[in-house]
Amino acid sequence: MDVNLHLAQQPEADALLGRSPLAALVGMLLDQQVPMEWAFAGPYTIAQRLGADDLDAHEIAAYDPEAFAALLSEKPAVHRYPGSMAKRVQQLCQYLVEHYDGRPEAVWEGVDSGRELLRRLNELPGFGKQKAQIFLALLGKQLGVRPSGWREAAGEYGERGSHRSAADITGPESLARVRAHKQELKAAAKRARG
């Protein structure tokens, strides 16, 4: 995996996301209740604070939980909720160590169908259906992971030409379009509530 991603809108952070399956998964995990760029810059910040060029599932899984939470809480914090997200990142890494020998790419390597890949992503701690579908769309649209039926399994996030999620961000213009789409969804939901 070595592609150009533009999710963090920071060259170093995006370079890590493009070469590191674990960084991409952790960025997706962090992508809630904070701006997308902040979430996807998180893996780079964590790696820097660990003194590493990449994230290692074995190292994070075995890290002292209080020390890892403190690492994510350092200013500037990796997330709005650094303590709870530190726990989630560790749970994700522990799951990867237990089920995939710490190799996040093994989640999608050799998968025959989009449905199977979606099932595997859904099983990851911190990944619900929507997050799993968005990550599946990211894998297919930008990372070249395209098992049979991947677009269908990704649902609306797999649609060609859409601007719904992180899977569709290829630069500042597409980020603005995704952000506009999300704002329209929020406005529609507010109108529906009356």
N, C-alpha and C positions, 0 to 999 in steps of 0.2 A: 504494500500500500504506500504509494508516494504520489499524491495528487495535490493540486492547489485548491485549498478551501479558503473561503472568505467569511467564515462565521463569526470570528472574534473581531474582525476588522483591524487586527494588529498582525503585522507580518510574522513575528516570531511565534506567536500563539497559533496563528493559522498554519504555519509550517509544521508545528507539532501535531495539530489535528490531522493534517494531511498524510503524515507518515506513521502515526501511532494509533492503532485500533483502540487501545485502552483510553487514550486521551479523547478520542471521538466519543466513545461510550460514556465517559465521565462527563464530558461537556453536555451531552444529551441529558444525562441524569440531573445535572445542575440547572438545566433550562426550565425553571419554573419560579414564578414570583420575583424574577429579576429580569432586566433587559437581556435579550439574547446574547449580545456581545459580551456582557459581563459573565454570563454562564459559560460560554465557550472559551473565554480567556482563562477560566478557572484551572483547567488542567496544566497550562503553562506555568501559572503562579504556583500551583502545588509542586510541580517538578522543580522549579527554581528553589523553593523553600526546602525541598528535600536534597538539594545540591546535585540534581540529576538532569540528564538530557532528555529523559523520557520517564513515564510512569511505569512502575513494576507492580503487577497485581500481588505477587508474593510478598513484597516489601510492605505494601499498604495494608494487606490483610493481617500481617503479623505486627503492625505498628501498635504501640500502646494507645488505646482509644482516647485517653485524656490528652496525651501529647499530640495526637493527630488533630483532635478538635482545636487545641491551642494553635497548631500550625495553620489551620484554616481561618482562625479568628484573628490572627495578626493583622494589623492595619496595613493596607486596606484589606478588609475581609474578603474571602473568596466568594461569599454568598451572603445574602441578607440574613440567613439562618445558618451560620457556619457550624454550630454544634450539631444540629440535626443532619445537616448535609454531610458532615464528616462521618457520622455514623452510617449514612446511606452509601457513601463512597466505599467505606470499609466493608459493608455488607455485600456490595456488588463485587468487590475484589475477592472476598472470601468465597462467594459463590463461584466465581471464575476459577479460583484455585481448586475448589472441590470438584467441579463438574468439567472443567476444560483445561486442567493443568496450568492455570494462570494465563492461558493464551486466548485473549478475547476474540481474535480472528477465527478461532475454532468454532465460535458460535455460528458463523456463516459459511465456513469452508465446507465444500462438498455437499451442501444442502441442495436437494433436488427440486424443491418447490417453494414458492413464496409463502404458501400456507404453513409449511414446516418451519421456515425461517421466522415467520411471525410468531408461531408457537414458542420457539426458542427465545425470542426477544421478550415475549410476554412473561416468560419464566424468570427473567432477570429481576433481582430485587430493585424496586424503585421504578420499574417500567410497567405502566398500565397499557391498555390497548392503544390509546392515542399516541403515547410516547413511542411504543413499539412500532406503530405504523409510520410515524414520522421518521424514525431511524431507519426502517426498512426502505422508505422512499429515498432517504439520503444515500444509503448504500447503493441503491439502484441508479439513481440519477447522477450521482457525483463520484462514487467509489467503484463503479464497474461490477458490483455484485448483483447479478440479475438472474436468479433462478427462475424457472418457468412459473408464470403467474404472479411475479413479484408486484406488478402494478396493481392487479386486482386485490392482492393481499394488503397492500398499502392503502387501499381505499382511495378517498379523494386526494390524499397526499401524493399518490402515485401518478395522478393525471399529468399529461404533458402540458407544458405551458402554464401551469398553475403557479400562484404566488401565495401559498398558504402557510408555509412553515420553513424551518431551517433547511429542509431538503432543497428548497428553491433559491437559496441565497448564493449568488455567484459574484456579488460585488455590491457597492453602495446603492446602485439604482434598484436592484432586485430586493435588497434589504428594505428600502423605502416602500416598495410595492407590497412586501409581506406585512410590514408594519401597518400600512394603510388598510390592508385586508383585515387584520386583527382588530383594528379600531372600528371598522364597519361592523364586524361581528359583535363587538361589545355594545355598540350603539343600537344595533338591531335587538339584542337581548334586553337592553334597557327599555326600549320602546315596547317590547312584548310584555315586560313586567308592568308597564303603565306608570 
